[in-house]
Every structure is written in C-alpha cells, then in structure tokens.
Amino acid sequence: MLRNNPPEYIPMDASPNHAAIALAYDEAFENGFNVTSKEIMDLLQVSSQWVPRHITHVKFCVINLVGKQALRKHGRANYKHLHRYNKVFHRDSFNGELLRNSFIEDEHGLHPAKKIPQNLISCAEACYKYQIDRKTFYRRAQKANKYIIFGLKRYSAREIEHILLDSF
C-alpha cells in the first residue's frame, strides 16, 4: 500500500552498505540539509519542545540508527557536527518558512518581513541581560523594529544593544 508522504518528507534510498548510506547523507548535507534544531532554538530563543511543534512545513532528513553508524564510520568530517542529530532541516526550506511567518510590527499594523536579523532578542532576555524592568525596556525600545516570528515577539539584538546602552 502506498502512503502519501507530506511534501517536507524526503526519503533516502535504501542501500546495503554503510559507505553508500554515509555518502547519501553527506550529499543531503551538501544539498542544504544542514539546519539543526539547536540552530533554530538559538535563533528564535525557544525550547527544544517548541521546534517540532511549530517547524512543521519544512523539508527535513531523518538520521536513523543505521545512518548514525554509517556516518560514524564513513561520514565526512566537515559534517560531523550534524551526525548527532536525529533530524536536520533543509536551509532554503527553513528560511522560506521563516520569512512566511515573520512580520514587522509598527504603528500601522503588521507588514511582511523581507529580512530577519542574525541575532534576535526577546523582551525577557533583554531585561535580564541589561538588568532593567519590562516597563523601562518597552519605554526605551519604542522605536526599535519589533519582529513577530511564528507569533513570537523579538527584536534585533544589535539594535536593542545600541538603544539600551546609549540611554544609560
């Protein structure tokens, strides 16, 4: 019986030996399957449980036990940091989904974001980092760009740093 797999599912060819399996994974890494859940967690400042709940329409590759064994023996060293993950996401697919779910909020409402800063920061993290309360943060950060990414309010870490350090 054929199963309809979701479009984000990328099947790997079954292969009889570890060298061929490792080569298939290395080719997948080379072709863009190189975004880890840790990278997503760090970018969006979310928990490990948040990622599988919200990053659902992104192409991914599963590294199963046989794949891990094959990669341990025959995998390329430059992709070794990816070998420990069970799932790696496709970079272009993730970036596309990220932009589709990212908006800039201003006094006129929400507008689609065309670009997202490399380093984001939440209100809570900024308050902790700069040892200020929320009221002070919101007062000082009024003119900062507010990004709504997957429903999460985030700011450019660099922009907040400049605003908060200049106001002291």
C-alpha positions as CSV (number, residue, x, y, z in Angstrom):
1,M,0.0,0.0,0.0
2,L,1.4,3.4,-1.0
3,R,1.5,6.1,1.7
4,N,1.1,9.7,0.8
5,N,4.1,11.4,2.5
6,P,3.9,15.1,3.3
7,P,5.9,17.3,0.9
8,E,8.5,18.0,3.6
9,Y,9.4,14.3,3.8
10,I,12.5,13.4,1.8
11,P,13.0,9.6,1.5
12,M,16.6,8.3,1.5
13,D,17.5,5.5,-0.9
14,A,17.8,2.1,0.9
15,S,21.4,0.9,0.5
16,P,23.1,-2.4,1.5
17,N,26.3,-0.9,2.9
18,H,27.4,1.8,5.3
19,A,29.7,3.6,2.8
20,A,26.8,4.1,0.4
21,I,24.5,5.2,3.3
22,A,27.0,7.7,4.6
23,L,27.5,9.1,1.1
24,A,23.8,9.6,0.7
25,Y,23.6,11.5,4.0
26,D,26.7,13.6,3.1
27,E,25.1,14.5,-0.3
28,A,22.0,15.6,1.6
29,F,24.0,17.7,3.9
30,E,25.8,19.2,0.9
31,N,22.5,19.9,-0.8
32,G,21.2,22.0,2.1
33,F,20.0,19.7,4.8
34,N,22.2,21.3,7.4
35,V,19.9,23.3,9.8
36,T,19.7,21.7,13.2
37,S,17.1,22.1,15.9
38,K,19.8,23.7,18.1
39,E,20.4,26.3,15.4
40,I,16.6,27.1,15.3
41,M,16.4,27.1,19.1
42,D,19.3,29.6,19.3
43,L,18.0,31.8,16.5
44,L,14.4,32.1,17.9
45,Q,15.3,31.6,21.6
46,V,12.8,28.7,22.0
47,S,12.8,25.4,23.8
48,S,13.6,22.0,22.3
49,Q,9.8,21.2,22.5
50,W,8.9,24.3,20.6
51,V,10.8,23.3,17.4
52,P,8.8,20.1,16.5
53,R,5.5,21.7,17.4
54,H,6.0,24.8,15.2
55,I,8.5,23.9,12.5
56,T,6.2,21.5,10.6
57,H,6.3,22.6,7.0
58,V,10.0,22.5,6.4
59,K,11.8,19.7,4.5
60,F,13.9,17.5,6.7
61,C,16.1,14.5,6.7
62,V,16.0,11.9,9.5
63,I,19.2,10.3,10.6
64,N,18.3,6.9,12.0
65,L,20.5,4.5,14.0
66,V,21.9,2.8,10.9
67,G,22.6,6.2,9.4
68,K,24.4,7.3,12.5
69,Q,26.5,4.1,12.4
70,A,27.3,4.7,8.7
71,L,28.2,8.3,9.3
72,R,30.5,7.4,12.3
73,K,32.5,5.1,10.1
74,H,32.3,6.8,6.7
75,G,30.9,10.3,7.1
76,R,32.8,13.4,6.0
77,A,34.5,15.2,8.9
78,N,33.2,18.6,7.8
79,Y,29.6,17.4,8.5
80,K,30.5,15.7,11.8
81,H,28.6,18.3,13.8
82,L,25.3,17.2,12.1
83,H,25.8,13.5,12.8
84,R,24.4,13.6,16.3
85,Y,21.0,15.0,15.3
86,N,18.0,12.8,14.5
87,K,16.6,15.4,12.2
88,V,18.2,18.1,10.1
89,F,16.2,20.6,8.1
90,H,16.7,22.0,4.7
91,R,18.2,25.5,4.9
92,D,16.3,27.1,2.0
93,S,13.0,25.5,3.1
94,F,13.5,26.7,6.6
95,N,14.5,30.2,5.5
96,G,11.4,30.4,3.3
97,E,9.1,29.2,6.1
98,L,10.8,31.6,8.5
99,L,10.1,34.6,6.2
100,R,6.5,33.4,5.5
101,N,5.9,33.5,9.3
102,S,7.8,36.7,10.0
103,F,6.3,40.2,10.2
104,I,7.4,43.7,11.4
105,E,5.0,45.4,13.7
106,D,4.7,49.2,13.6
107,E,2.0,51.8,14.4
108,H,0.1,50.9,11.2
109,G,0.0,47.1,11.9
110,L,1.9,44.1,10.6
111,H,4.0,44.0,7.4
112,P,5.8,41.0,6.0
113,A,9.4,41.0,6.9
114,K,11.8,40.9,3.9
115,K,14.9,40.2,6.1
116,I,15.4,39.0,9.6
117,P,18.4,40.0,11.8
118,Q,21.0,37.3,12.5
119,N,20.7,37.8,16.3
120,L,17.3,38.2,17.9
121,I,16.4,39.0,21.5
122,S,13.2,38.8,23.4
123,C,12.0,41.4,26.0
124,A,12.6,39.0,28.8
125,E,16.1,38.2,27.7
126,A,16.9,41.9,27.2
127,C,15.5,42.7,30.7
128,Y,17.7,40.0,32.2
129,K,20.8,40.9,30.2
130,Y,20.6,44.7,30.8
131,Q,19.1,44.3,34.3
132,I,16.1,46.5,33.6
133,D,12.4,46.0,34.2
134,R,9.8,45.4,31.4
135,K,8.4,48.9,31.7
136,T,11.8,50.5,31.2
137,F,12.5,48.2,28.3
138,Y,9.3,49.0,26.4
139,R,9.8,52.7,27.1
140,R,13.3,52.7,25.6
141,A,12.6,50.2,22.8
142,Q,9.6,52.0,21.4
143,K,11.3,53.0,18.2
144,A,13.0,49.6,17.7
145,N,11.8,47.3,15.0
146,K,9.6,44.6,16.5
147,Y,9.6,41.3,14.7
148,I,6.7,38.8,15.1
149,I,8.2,35.4,14.1
150,F,6.0,32.4,14.4
151,G,3.9,34.5,16.8
152,L,6.9,35.3,19.0
153,K,7.9,38.9,19.6
154,R,11.6,39.5,19.0
155,Y,13.9,42.4,18.4
156,S,17.2,42.8,16.7
157,A,19.8,42.2,19.5
158,R,22.2,44.7,17.9
159,E,19.5,47.4,17.7
160,I,18.4,46.8,21.3
161,E,22.0,46.9,22.5
162,H,22.6,50.3,20.8
163,I,19.3,51.7,22.2
164,L,19.8,50.5,25.7
165,L,23.5,51.3,26.0
166,D,23.0,54.7,24.6
167,S,20.3,55.5,27.1
168,F,22.5,54.9,30.1
